[in-house]
Amino acid sequence: MQEHEDLRKPDSELTQRANAILKQHPAMANAVGLEKAVEIAHLQIKAAGAEESYAQVKELTDKLTKLEKKMSVNGGFTNEKADGDRTFDKLSDDEQTEYLRRAATEADSLL
């Protein structure tokens, strides 16, 4: 009990939760029950923090996925381009020839 400094503060979350547990379960109003009420209150606080952490991890994972897709060469983890066009492999021979011709023309115009 002495390890929980928050119990000395009547407005601390730990104290309030432990008091609520003791009010709900008056049979715990003894030394062992008080320790268990504090332990339960401490676990409740940790659990609430874990729920917030899970939500934050999900949000950050979603952001990371979006950023990875934006930074990848093809615009995502799929084999398709970001704009939904077919990949070079999926083009017909004529379409590949035309694509390469346009790319070469663009490259020449930059010189």
N, C-alpha and C positions, 0 to 999 in steps of 0.2 A: 504494500500500500504506500510505503514511503517513497517508492520509486516514481510515483505519479504526482509530480509537482502541481499539475492542474487541479487536483482534488482540493487544494487549499483555496482555489478561486471559485466562489459560488456561481459565477457566470460563465465558467468554462464549459465547452461542449461535453467533455468527459464527465464532469460533475452533473450536468443536467441530464445526460443520458442515463447515468448510473442511478440518479434519484428517480427518474421515470421508471426504470426497471424495478426498483425497490417498491415504488407505489403500486405497480401492476402486480407484483408478487410479494406481498407482505411476509410470507413465510421465509423470505431471504433476509429478514431483518436480524441477522446474527453475524458474527465475525466472518465465518466461512461464506455465508450468503453475500455479504458486502464485498468480499474479495471477488466472488464470482460475478456479481453485478458490474463491478469495475472492469473485469476481464471481458465480459460481454459487451459493455459499452465501448471499450477500446477496439474490439473486433468489428463492431458496427461502424465505427469511424473509419477504420482501415478499409472495410468493404465499400463504404461510400466513396472513398478515394479511388479504389480500384475501378469502380464503375465509370468515374470521370476519366480515368486513365484509358480504359478501353475505348471510350468515345473519342478521346484525343488520338489514340493510336489509329483508329479507323479513319478519322479525318486526315491525318498526316499520311497514311498509306494511300488514300485516294489522291491526295495532292502529288505524292511521289510518282504514282502511276501515270498521272497526267503529264508531269514534267518529263518522265522517261519517254513517254510516247512522243512528246514534242521534240525531244533531243535525238531520238533515234533517226537513222538515215531514212528509213521508209515511213517515218511518222507513226510508228506503232510496232507492236510485236508481231503483227501479221505480215504476210508476204505481199500485202497490197499497199499502194501508195496512200498518202494521207487524204488525197482528194477522191479516192475511190476508183481511180483509173486502174486498168490492168497493169500488171508488172511487165517488164520487157520480155520475159520468158513466155508470157501468155499471148503476146502479139503474133500475128501471122508474119510470114517472111516479108511480104510487101510492107506491112506496117512497121516492122523492125527497120527495114531499109529507109523508109520515109523518116522515121524517128532519128536514125543516125544522120541522115542528110540534114535535117533541121538542126540537130545538135551541132554538127560541123559548121553549118552556116552561122549559127549564133556565136560559136567560138571564134570564127574568122572575123566576124563583125566587131568583136571586142579587141582585136589586135590593131 
